[in-house]
Amino acid sequence: MINDFIDKVICGNTLDILKTIPDNSVDLGITSPPYNKKEDNKGWLVDKVVYKGTSDNLPEEEYQQNQIKVLNELYRIIKPGGSFFYNHKIRWEKGVMYHPMDWLRKTKWVIKQEIIWDRMIAANLRGWRFWQVEERIYWLYKPEGKNLIGKELKSKHALLTSIWRLPPENKNPHPAPFPIELPTRIIYSILDDEKEKLIIDPYCGSGTTLVAAKILGHHYIGIDISQEYINFAKERLKNYQAEIPKVQEELSKHFVRKTFKERKEKGEFVGKHRKNRNGQPLLEIIENSNED
């Protein structure tokens, strides 16, 4: 029964817990798994990353196979037409690049979009490559029937573009927390003003996704292998009101002065026609043309 999981923060192995959740029972998911960055790898500025209660040092093939299994379980439990947002990054080991697409294309998900999260700080500062300040957020979609596209975002959400400039959270016991603005943006953009939907974070860490879901009026399921992080997440959920200002600040960014549809209905300027090199007419839209 899905009711056994609603508004729970569960300590345990992610894959094992996911297998116990019913099919087609969750509306939306967001997570950032451990990156398999190898705990003994570190730079001169950033010390080694250690997750409480687990190792982040697996053979790469084993790590990727585990992520495929986790993502396919999430595909099973997300409702048709639902989405899952997966935060990861490009990594290198001894000159070999590992890209999240290496395993994402082996899952059941439709990869709807790759979003660049500009963290505005570098994770490592050696000169082997240009300093890497970005991570990736993959919008994964579970089709409803044969519709591989899904619903259109409202203009006020789509205008935020596919590059998100958000600094990571600090003063957090988790080694790699994303800011509460990030899950807030995802939840509000996908669900808009709907309430009481069910949102899952299968590597919930310090509970950022869960707190955002609660503030926005939704239910949540959190899973993490670390009892220490579970306890911290539960404490944050009790004190969620302290984080409302940051959520409200993010919500204030979701606006559009006038939609394309409204301009068109009032006979206002919506663009100008021009021709391409073959003499065919094109419509050059001066402003955003997504319709609400």
Buried (B, 14 or more C-beta within 10 A) or exposed (E): EBEEBBBBBBBBEBBEBBEEBEEEBBBBBBBBBBBBBBBEEEEEEEEBBEBBEBEBBBEBEEBBBBBBBBBBBBBBBBBEBBBBBBBBBBBEEEEEEBEBBEBBEBBBBBBBEEBBBEBEEBBBEEEEEEEBBBBBBBBBBBBEEEEEEBEEBBBBBBBBEEEBEBEBBEEBEBBBBBBBBBBBBBBBBBBEEEEEBBBBBBBBBBBBBBBBBBBBEBBBBBBBBBEBBBBBBBEBBEEBEEBEEBBEEBBEBBEBEEBBBBBBEEEEEBBEEEEEEEEEEEEEEEBBBBEB
